[in-house]
């Protein structure tokens, strides 16, 4: 009896010690996430409204397109002057994994660079800036809190999630994307708690300060086996389009790197190509982020080749050195392609656009949960079965391609093997001997 009492006392003391530790750590990360959420919410709102303002300005004054090469020169000069040349989203992902410090001057560089790109009609998104600014801001907060390397990696992920949420108004998707996209298949639930808190706060604060959440009204058909088959076919096609998009980005990088070594000449050539294509096509649909075209796709209105032109415009713009991101272009590509394929497959065109938007996003970023949550927050939860089916198919059948070469894909997409590979570098196939 004495031994039993001693055992109970010992285990109770251990349990109380653990609870005490959990409470302290929980409140600590709660405080940190609140600080990150406020900072990212304020700066995120400013950034979102800046991009919206210059986009409206460009649409009102189309002649601003002809200043794109000059904007490119400014961007290259600024990056060289700030000593952040070559820094981008992959460096933020590395810092989130390794807990390294990030250069503070990357924040104004990517902020100004993205605004200039959108002002003058470069084809780019916003999330590249979101991940870089959010990760770098949080990295600075981590230095103020004197966090160790492991904790610096955590807070960098929290900042990535919070800033993404501030831009798009999707806190759950942002928390999933920002915290899970570093090591695909390996989830640290401890990171999700502060990431979600920071994302919710950043979203709320950003909206209160004037930013606008991404929302599209949508009619979603009832779940039916025949419609499911159509969704599966559309999803397979979206996975292929995602791979094509990524291959085009890499082709653009290869061609620029091989034939135009000078960064100034490269960005001037890229800007001139965008001007020439815009003039040739007689439309500005493919300049900027193209959120207006995405909205039209949700209504069933789309040019049949819109997805192809957006792929071409985006690869020319980003690989030349202009700033922004690839995720909103993936929204555009997926929405326009999904709308087109939806009409061919007998899927309501707007619903096809929604499926394509989240499917191509998930495939390009090697994500499953984030695009599912995005679908629920942007379109409502009625079609979650269709969206989940689309996202998992796009994730698997896009293979090991991906926008971010610094990502690590921990587990095979086809079996239980551990591969621990980077996107676009794993070409040997899935082998069971890699456990």
N, C-alpha and C positions, 0 to 999 in steps of 0.2 A: 504493500500500500504506500509505503514511504517513497519507493522508487517511482511509482505512478505519479504521486504528487510532485516529485522533483522534475519529472519529465514534463508534466503539464506546466509547471512554473517556467521551466527553461524555454519551452516552445511559445508560451504566452509572452515572455520577455522579448524573444526574437521577433514575434509578430508585431508587438507594440513598437519595437525599434524600427521595423520595416515601414509600418504605417506612418510613424513620425518622419522618416526619411521621405516617403512618398508625398506627404503633405507639404513638406518644405520645398521639395523639388517641383511639385505641382504649382505652388504659389509663385515660385521663382520664375518658371517658364510662362506662367500667366502674366506676370508683370512685364516680362520681356516681350511677349507677344502683343500686349497692349501698346507698348512703345512703338514696336515695328508697325502695327496696324495704323496708328495715328500718323506716323511719318509717311508711310506708303499711301495712305488714304489722301493726305493733303497733296503730296507731290504727284500722285497718280491722277487726281482730279485736274490739277494744273496741266499735266501732260496731255490727258485726254481732251480737255477743252482747247489746248493749243493746236493739236492735230485737227480737231473738228473745225476750228477757226480758219486755219490755213487751207484746209480742203475746200471750205466754202468760198474762200477768197480766190483760190485757183479756178473753181468752177464759174465764178462770176467774171474772172479775167483770164481767159484761156491763153493769152499771150505770155503768161508766166512760165508756160512750158518751155519757151525758148531760152530761159535762164537756167535750165537744168544743168548744162555743162559747167556754168559758172558756180552753181551751188555745189557741184561735185568738187571743183577745185578748192572751195572753202572747206569742205568736209575733209579732204585729204590733208590740207594744210593744218587744220585744227587737230586732227589725230596725230600728225607728226609733232606738232608743237606741244601737245599735252603728253607726248610719249606713250600713247596707247595704241599705236598702229598695230593692226593684226589682232587686237583684243575683241572678243565677241562672246556670243552665248556659250560656246564650248568652253571658254575660260571660266565662266560663271559656274557651269556644271562641274568642272574640275575642282573649283574652289569649294563648292558645296559637298563634294566627295572627300576632299583632302583637308578641308578646314584652313585653306590658305587665305592670306590677306589679299584684298583687291585694291587696285589703284582708284582713288577717289575721283580723279579727273575723268575717269570713264563715264561718270554720271552726266556731267554737262556735255561731254562729247557725243554720246549716243542720243541725248535729249535734243540737242540742237541739230545734229545730223539727221535725225528722223524727221523733225519738223521741216527742215530744208528740203528733204526728199519729197515729202508730201506737198509742200508748197509749190514745187516746180514740176510735179507730175511723175515722179518715179513710181514704179509699181512695187509697193512694199506694204507690209503690215505694221503692227504696233507691238506685238508680243515680244519680239526680239529685244526691243527697248525695255519692255516691261520686265522681262527676266533679268536683264543686265542692270537696270536702275534699281529694281527691287532687291536683287541679290547684293548689290554694292552698298545700298543704303543700310540694309540689315547687317552687312559685314562691318560697317562703321559703328553701328549700335553695339555689335558684339565686342568691338575693341573698347568701347566706353565701359561695358560691363566686365571687361577683363576676362572674357571667356577663353577656355583652352581650345586646342585645335578641333577636337571632336565636337565641342559645343559651337564653334564657329561654323562648322559645316552645317549643323542643324539650323542655326539662325539664318544662314544664307538661303536655305531652302524656304524658310518661313517668309523671308522677304520676297522671294520669287513668287510665292503663292499670293501674298497680300497685294502686290502690285498688279498682278494678273487680274485679281478680283476687282481691284479699283478701276481697271480699264473696262472690263466686260460685264461687271455686275453679276458675276456667277461665283459666289464664294465656295460652294461645295466642289464644283469642278476645278476651281483654282487651287484649292487645298489638295485635291487628289493629284492634279497635274504637277504642281510645284514641288510636292514632297515625294511623289512616286516615280517621276520620270528620270531621276538620276540613275538608279539601279533598277532596271525593269525586271519585275518578278520578285524583288526583295523589298518588302514593305516594313518600314520602321514605324509602328503605330505610335510610338512616343512622339515622333515628329508631327504626326497628323493633328494631335490635340492643340499645340500652340499654333500650328499652321492654319487650322480652321478658325481659331479665335481671331488671329490677325486678319484673316481673309474676310470674316464677317464684319469686323470693325472697319477695315479699309473700304469695303464695299459701301457700307452705310454712310461713312464719312464722305466718300467721294461723291455719292449721289446727292447728299445734302448740300455739297459745295457746287453742284451744277453739272456733274457728269451724267451721262445717260447710259442705262443698262441695255444690253443687247437682248431684245425680245421680238419675237415674230408670232403673230396670231396664225394658227394653223388648224385646219380640219384634218383629223387623223381617222382613217377608216377603222372599223371594228376588226378585231383579230379574227383571221380566217386562214385556213390551210393554203388555199390557192394564192392569197396575197402573200403569205409567208414564202412560198416558192419564188414569187416575183421579187420579193425583197432579197432573197438569197442571191438571185442572179444579178441584181443591181449591186449588191455588196461585193461580189466577186469582181465586177467591172470596176468598181471604185478602188479596190485594192490595186488593180492593174494601173489605173490612172495615177494613183499615188506614187507607185514605183516609177512611172514615166516622168512625173513631175520632179522627183528627186534625181533621176538620171539626167534630166535636162539641166538642173542646177549644177551638177558635177561636170557636165559637158561644158557649160558656160565657164566654170572655174578653170577647167583644163585649157580651153581655147584662149581665154584672157592670159593665163599664166604662161602659155607657150609662145604666143605671138606678140603680146604687149607687156613688156616687163615693167615699164615705168608706170607708177600708180596714177600720176596726173594724166598721162595720155590715156590710160585705160579708162578712167572715169569720164573723161571727155568723150571718148569714142562711145562708151555706153550711153551717155546722155544724148549724143547725136543720133544713135540708133533708135532710141525711144521717140525722139522728135520725128524721125523719118517714118517710123511705123505708125505713129499716131496720125500724121498727115496723110499717109497712104490709106489707112482704114477709115479716115474721116469720122472718128469717134474718140471720145476721151474715156470710154467705159473701162479701159484697161490701165488707166493712170491712177495713182493713189491706191487706197485700200480697196475701193469698189464696193463699199457697204450698200450703196444705192442699187447696184446690180444684184447683189445678194437678195435684197428686199424684193426686187422685181421677180427674181427666180422663185421666191416663195409664193408669188402670185401666179406662177406658171408662164411668165414671159421671159424668154431667153433666146439669144442668138445661138444657132446650132454649133458654131465654132468658138463660142466665148471661152470655154475652158482651155482650149488650145492656145488662144492668143494670150490669156492670162499667164499660162505657164511660160510662154516665150518672153513676154514683157518682164515677168518677175525674175527669170534667170538672167536676162540682160542687165536689169537694174541692180540686183543684189550682188552678183558676182563681179560687177564693175567696181563696186566699192560704196554704193549708196547704202543708206542705213534704214532699218525698219525691222522686218521680220517676215517669216514664211508662213505663219499660222493663219493669219487673215487671208492671204492668197490661197491657202489650202481650203479655207471656208468658201471662197469665191469659186475655186475650181470644182470643189465637191458639189456646191449648190447648183451651179450651171450645168455640170455634167449629169447630176442626179435628176434635175428637171427635164433634161433632154431624154435621158434613158427611161425616166418614169413614164413619159408620154408613149414611148415605144413599147414598154412592157405592160401597159394598162394600169400603172400606178398613178394616182392623182399627182399631177405635176408638182404642186407645192410640197406635197409629202415626199416625193422623190428628191426634191431639192434639199429638204431637211435631212433625209437619210444620207444623201451624198455629202452634205456639209460635215456632219459628225463622223461619217465613215472615213473620208479622206483625211480629216484631222487626226483621227485615231491611228490610221495606218501610217501617216507621215511621221508621227511622234512616238510610235510604238506604245500607244496607250489604249487601255480598254475601259477602265472605270471613269477616267476623266471625261471622255466623250459621251458616255452614258449619262453622267451627272449633268454635263453641258446640255444634252438634249432635254432633260427634265426641266432644267432651269430656264432654258430659252424657249422651248416649245410646250411645256407642260408635261405631266406624267402619264397622259392617257396612252401614248404609244410606246411605253417603255419596253414591251416585249419585242416589238419590231426594232427599236433602236438598239437594244442589247444584242439581238441577233446580228444586226448589221455591223456593229462595232467589233464583236468577237471575230466575225468572218474577215473583216478588213484587217484586224490586228494579225491574224494568223497568216492569211494568204498574201500579205504584203512582204512576207519573208523578212530578211534582215536588212532591209533598206531603212533609212531614217534620216531626218533632217539634221540630227545632232551626232556627230561622230564621237563626242565625248561620253555619250550615253553608254551604259553597260547593260547588255541583255544577259541576265544571269542564267535563265533556263531556256532550253530549246522550245521553239513554238510547236514542235511536232511530237515530242516525247518528253520523258521526265529527266533527260540528260542535263547536266550542268555544263554550260558552254562558256559563260563569262566572256562574251565577245562584244566588240563595238559594232554598231550598224555600218554596213557597207564594207566591212573587213572580213566577215565570216562567209567564206565561199566554199568550204569543204563539205557542206551538208551536215545533217544531224547524225552523229555516230554514238552508239551506246557506250563506247569505250571512253567517253569524255566525262564520266561521272566523277 
